[in-house]
């Protein structure tokens, strides 16, 4: 018996959804490598996290308890810059018609500026790198309805752990395993970033800038409708 037209259409839609998910997760992996690389370089070269704001929040609380005003101001600025970077990412994404490539080029420009900034005056470089990481979150927000975090992995590990718990209870929900993609990407990127920073110092952020340019080029080949599904509405 030959398949009917509706069943063929449904099968094609299912295959496209699977492909869209795989492409999205591939993009998430690349973006997470970029985030991990940049965070490790920022931590080693500048002394502060540039994407891990949970760590900066804890450090801010400790600085408050110790009445370290200089560190309090620096960390408060870092957290504010990250929030503003996320907001700016959404604004620019809308301005660019929700296209990822121009947004990634802005991220690349900020990272290049941070790499070229002369030390020991590190604060402008720190702010530029943090703004870039905040904006990065506007490139992919979800993949096939699954929430994705690019510059932080606590949520990803939490969702993975809860999914594992449900699986152990016999529930067969889909999607929880993919949360290891951003975690693995950030781990790999951080190891690479640390290796580069030990050899290049702050100039290693130029490698982050280059990777952002490569990812911008890659997104040009992602179908427009898929990009709209990945990016914030």
Secondary structure, DSSP 4 states (H G I P E B T S, - for coil): -PPPHHHHHHHHHHHHHHHHHHHHHHHHHHHHHHHHHHHHHHHHHHSS-SS-HHHHHHHHHHHHHTT-HHHHHHHHHHHHHHHHHHHHHHHHHHHTTS-HHHHHHHHHHHHHHHHHSPSS--HHHHHHHHHHHHHHTTT-SEETTEE--SS--HHHHHHHHHHHHHHHTT---SSGGGHHHHHHHHHHHHHHHHHHHHHHGGGGHHHHHHHHHHHHHHHTTS-HHHHHHHS--
